[in-house]
Amino acid sequence: MRKITAIAGLGLAAALTLTGCSMPAGGGEATESDEPTSSMEETAAVDTVNSDGAGLRAGLQGLLYDHVYLAGAAINQALADGGDLTAPKTAAAVETLDENSVEISALVGSAYPDAEEPFLESWRSHIPFFVDYTIGKATGDQAMVDTAVENLNGYAVSFGELINSVVPELPAEAVQAELEMHATSLLAAVDANVAGDPSYYDLLKDAASHMSMTANALAGGIAANKGIE
C-alpha cells in the first residue's frame, strides 16, 4: 500500500473581544467616565457559538465522527458474521451507516440543494471499498486488498474534484488529502481488528478524531462560498 500524506485542512477562524471593567482608584462608585463601555456599542460582536457557521461545523463534525464509529461497527459485525453482509446484525449495521450517509448529504444539501444527491451517490460509493478491503484481509486475498486500496485512492481524487466543482474555495487536492487520511486511518483500524489486536479501539478513535479536520475544511469552504458568518 502506498503511503498517503495528508495536508492540513482549512478551518474557520473566529475571535471574541472582551472588555474589562475598572473601578476608580481607592474604590467608591464609578463615575460616568469610569463606566465600562460594551463592545456591542462599538462594533457588532461575532457569535462564535450560535452562528450559522459554527452550527454547520458542529453538525459536520458530529456526523463525520458517527460515520467512522458506525463504519467500525459495521466492519466488526461483518467480521463476526464471517463476511456475510446479509446476516441480520451486519445488515442492520450497514443500514444504520447508510442513514448516516443520508444525514451528511442532507446537511451539505442545506447549503447546496442541487448537490445533495450527487454528494450522496459519491459518498455511498466509497463504503464498499472498505468492505472489500476487510474481506480481502480476513481471507488473505491480497489482490482484493490491493484493488480496494486503489479504488479508495481513486475515490479520494474524484471526491475532491466533486467538492471543488461545488465549492471553488476548497482546492480539490486539499479535499483529496483529507479523504486519503480518512482511508489510511480507518484501514489501520481494520488491520488491527482482523489481526485481533486490542489497539483496534485506539486506532478507531484516532480515525474518528481526524474527522474534525475534515469537518473544519468542508465547513470553512462552504462558509466562505456562501458568505455564512
C-alpha positions as CSV (number, residue, x, y, z in Angstrom):
1,M,0.0,0.0,0.0
2,R,1.4,3.3,-0.9
3,K,1.9,5.8,1.8
4,I,-0.6,8.6,1.8
5,T,0.3,12.1,3.1
6,A,-2.3,14.4,4.3
7,I,-2.1,18.2,4.2
8,A,-3.6,20.4,6.7
9,G,-7.3,21.1,6.4
10,L,-8.9,24.5,6.0
11,G,-10.7,25.8,9.1
12,L,-13.0,28.5,10.3
13,A,-11.3,31.2,12.4
14,A,-13.2,33.4,14.8
15,A,-12.4,35.7,17.8
16,L,-14.3,37.2,20.6
17,T,-13.4,40.6,22.0
18,L,-14.0,41.0,25.8
19,T,-13.9,44.4,27.5
20,G,-12.7,44.8,31.1
21,C,-14.3,46.8,33.9
22,S,-12.3,49.1,36.1
23,M,-13.0,50.8,39.4
24,P,-11.7,54.3,40.2
25,A,-8.6,54.3,42.4
26,G,-9.3,53.9,46.0
27,G,-12.7,52.3,45.5
28,G,-16.1,54.1,45.6
29,E,-18.7,54.4,42.9
30,A,-17.8,54.6,39.3
31,T,-18.2,57.9,37.7
32,E,-19.7,58.4,34.3
33,S,-16.3,58.4,32.6
34,D,-15.3,55.2,34.6
35,E,-18.3,53.2,33.4
36,P,-17.3,50.3,31.1
37,T,-18.4,50.5,27.5
38,S,-19.9,47.5,25.9
39,S,-18.1,46.1,22.9
40,M,-21.5,45.7,21.3
41,E,-21.9,49.5,21.4
42,E,-18.7,49.9,19.5
43,T,-18.9,47.0,17.0
44,A,-21.1,44.1,16.2
45,A,-19.7,41.1,18.0
46,V,-19.4,37.7,16.2
47,D,-21.3,34.9,17.9
48,T,-18.9,32.0,17.5
49,V,-21.1,29.7,19.5
50,N,-24.6,30.1,18.0
51,S,-23.6,31.4,14.5
52,D,-24.7,29.6,11.4
53,G,-21.1,28.8,10.5
54,A,-20.4,27.3,14.0
55,G,-23.6,25.2,13.6
56,L,-22.5,23.9,10.2
57,R,-19.1,23.0,11.5
58,A,-20.5,21.3,14.6
59,G,-23.1,19.4,12.6
60,L,-20.5,18.1,10.2
61,Q,-18.1,17.1,13.0
62,G,-20.8,15.1,14.8
63,L,-22.0,13.3,11.6
64,L,-18.4,12.5,10.5
65,Y,-17.5,11.2,13.9
66,D,-20.6,9.0,13.7
67,H,-19.5,7.9,10.3
68,V,-16.2,6.4,11.5
69,Y,-17.7,4.7,14.5
70,L,-20.6,3.3,12.6
71,A,-18.3,2.1,9.8
72,G,-16.1,0.5,12.5
73,A,-19.2,-1.2,14.0
74,A,-20.4,-2.5,10.6
75,I,-16.9,-3.8,9.7
76,N,-16.6,-5.5,13.1
77,Q,-20.0,-7.2,12.8
78,A,-19.3,-8.3,9.2
79,L,-16.1,-10.0,10.5
80,A,-18.1,-11.6,13.3
81,D,-20.6,-12.9,10.7
82,G,-17.9,-14.3,8.5
83,G,-18.2,-11.7,5.8
84,D,-21.9,-12.4,5.3
85,L,-23.3,-9.0,4.6
86,T,-26.9,-10.3,4.6
87,A,-26.7,-11.6,8.2
88,P,-29.3,-9.7,10.3
89,K,-26.8,-7.9,12.6
90,T,-24.5,-6.9,9.7
91,A,-27.3,-5.8,7.5
92,A,-28.7,-3.6,10.4
93,A,-25.2,-2.1,10.9
94,V,-24.8,-1.3,7.2
95,E,-28.3,0.2,7.1
96,T,-27.5,2.5,10.0
97,L,-24.3,3.5,8.4
98,D,-26.2,4.4,5.2
99,E,-28.6,6.5,7.3
100,N,-25.6,8.5,8.4
101,S,-24.6,9.0,4.8
102,V,-28.1,10.4,4.1
103,E,-27.8,12.8,7.0
104,I,-24.4,14.0,5.9
105,S,-25.7,14.6,2.4
106,A,-28.7,16.4,3.7
107,L,-26.5,18.8,5.7
108,V,-24.5,19.6,2.6
109,G,-27.8,19.9,0.7
110,S,-29.0,22.5,3.2
111,A,-26.4,24.8,1.6
112,Y,-26.4,23.3,-1.9
113,P,-29.7,21.7,-2.7
114,D,-28.7,20.6,-6.2
115,A,-25.5,18.9,-4.9
116,E,-27.3,16.8,-2.3
117,E,-28.0,13.8,-4.5
118,P,-24.6,13.8,-6.3
119,F,-22.9,14.0,-2.9
120,L,-24.9,11.1,-1.5
121,E,-24.2,9.0,-4.6
122,S,-20.5,9.7,-4.3
123,W,-20.2,9.3,-0.6
124,R,-22.1,5.9,-0.7
125,S,-19.7,4.6,-3.4
126,H,-16.6,4.6,-1.2
127,I,-18.0,2.5,1.6
128,P,-18.0,-0.9,-0.3
129,F,-14.2,-0.4,-0.8
130,F,-13.7,-0.6,2.9
131,V,-15.8,-3.8,3.0
132,D,-13.7,-5.3,0.1
133,Y,-10.5,-4.4,1.9
134,T,-11.8,-6.0,5.1
135,I,-12.8,-9.2,3.4
136,G,-9.6,-9.3,1.5
137,K,-7.6,-9.0,4.7
138,A,-9.7,-11.6,6.5
139,T,-9.4,-14.1,3.7
140,G,-5.8,-13.5,2.8
141,D,-6.8,-12.2,-0.7
142,Q,-4.0,-9.7,-1.4
143,A,-5.3,-8.9,-4.9
144,M,-8.6,-7.9,-3.3
145,V,-6.8,-5.7,-0.8
146,D,-4.8,-4.0,-3.4
147,T,-7.8,-3.3,-5.6
148,A,-9.7,-1.9,-2.6
149,V,-6.8,0.5,-1.8
150,E,-6.6,1.5,-5.5
151,N,-10.3,2.2,-5.5
152,L,-10.1,4.3,-2.3
153,N,-7.3,6.3,-3.7
154,G,-9.3,6.9,-6.9
155,Y,-12.3,7.9,-4.9
156,A,-10.3,10.5,-3.0
157,V,-9.4,12.1,-6.3
158,S,-12.9,12.1,-7.7
159,F,-14.5,13.3,-4.4
160,G,-12.0,16.2,-4.3
161,E,-13.0,17.2,-7.8
162,L,-16.7,17.0,-7.0
163,I,-16.4,19.2,-3.9
164,N,-14.2,21.7,-5.7
165,S,-16.8,21.9,-8.5
166,V,-19.4,23.0,-6.0
167,V,-17.2,24.9,-3.6
168,P,-14.3,26.5,-5.5
169,E,-12.8,27.8,-2.2
170,L,-11.9,24.2,-1.4
171,P,-8.9,23.0,-3.6
172,A,-9.5,19.5,-4.9
173,E,-6.1,18.5,-3.7
174,A,-6.9,19.5,-0.1
175,V,-10.2,17.6,-0.1
176,Q,-8.4,14.6,-1.7
177,A,-5.8,14.7,1.1
178,E,-8.4,14.7,3.8
179,L,-10.1,11.6,2.3
180,E,-6.8,9.9,1.9
181,M,-6.1,10.4,5.6
182,H,-9.6,9.1,6.4
183,A,-8.9,6.0,4.4
184,T,-5.4,5.5,5.9
185,S,-6.5,5.9,9.5
186,L,-9.6,3.7,9.1
187,L,-7.7,0.9,7.3
188,A,-5.1,0.9,10.1
189,A,-8.0,0.1,12.5
190,V,-9.3,-2.6,10.1
191,D,-5.9,-4.2,10.1
192,A,-5.8,-4.3,13.8
193,N,-9.3,-5.7,14.0
194,V,-8.6,-8.5,11.6
195,A,-5.4,-9.4,13.5
196,G,-7.3,-9.4,16.8
197,D,-5.1,-6.6,18.1
198,P,-6.7,-4.7,21.0
199,S,-5.2,-1.5,19.6
200,Y,-8.2,-1.6,17.2
201,Y,-10.2,0.6,19.6
202,D,-7.5,3.3,19.9
203,L,-6.9,3.3,16.2
204,L,-10.6,3.7,15.6
205,K,-10.7,6.6,18.0
206,D,-7.8,8.2,16.1
207,A,-9.6,7.8,12.8
208,A,-12.7,9.5,14.3
209,S,-10.6,12.3,15.8
210,H,-9.2,13.1,12.4
211,M,-12.7,13.9,11.1
212,S,-12.7,17.2,12.9
213,M,-10.1,18.5,10.4
214,T,-12.3,17.2,7.5
215,A,-15.3,18.9,9.0
216,N,-13.4,22.2,9.5
217,A,-12.2,22.0,5.9
218,L,-15.7,21.5,4.5
219,A,-17.4,23.9,6.8
220,G,-14.8,26.6,6.2
221,G,-15.1,26.3,2.4
222,I,-18.9,26.3,2.5
223,A,-19.0,29.3,4.8
224,A,-16.6,31.3,2.6
225,N,-18.5,30.4,-0.5
226,K,-22.0,31.1,0.9
227,G,-21.0,34.1,3.0
228,I,-22.0,32.4,6.2
229,E,-20.8,34.0,9.4
